[in-house]
């Protein structure tokens, strides 16, 4: 492109990390752009196979006042986890027994931290997100033990939340890495979790990372969802619809309910 077309591509490239208007030499990409693509691809693959630093996460959660318990899914290793999504949606026998044997206490919110498809994202952002949530909510919520799960997928929160008899479960999980973001953290929120809950009954916050939705804004959005879920006693598509029409201050409701 020449003239105004070049200016348009430059403006678009400043507005997005997507690979648009890449430079060419003949029929090929210029070397710098080709190498940058290969680096991004390597980072995405590394995130898929990264190891959840569960012991460090449990220790850091304890330092900021959260009780945490280390669990794992029925997927026995990373390759099995990637090949058998169903095994990542349920706990192994030992982990389930640990939760079944815990004394029952009134729990409004159960947090689950799971590696998902990017332990890189979880290792980097999960503790900081929960710290921001704690600082904003104070003592307004009765929070159960944080489950730190190796080999977990979103739906494993349904089993964990059900065993803890929680009103809400929030699963912090590494999202599928892409070529512009290998460290994107997602949060899935479910009201009255139980095995078999459909995805339409969840709400999701996505792309929580420094170059996406910042930690502080993610915590703020999560607490608004918590308050809305408690008010309407639901999550999912219907909650999204109601929140879009309801302009009340759910942030203040969080401390008044």
Secondary structure, 3 states (H helix, E strand, C coil): CCCHHHHHHHHHHHHCCCCCCCCEECCEECHHHHHHHHHHHHHHHHHHHCCCCHHHHHHHHHHCCCCEEEEEECCCCHHHHHHCHHHHHCECHHHHHHHHCCCCCCEEEEEEEECCCCHHHHHHHHHHHHHHHHHHHCCCCCECCEEEEECCCCCHHHHHHHHCCEEEEEEEEECCCCCCCCCCEEEEEEECCCCCCCHHHEEEEEEECCCCECHHHHHHHHHHHHHHHHHHCCCCHHHHHHHHHCCCCHHHHHHHC
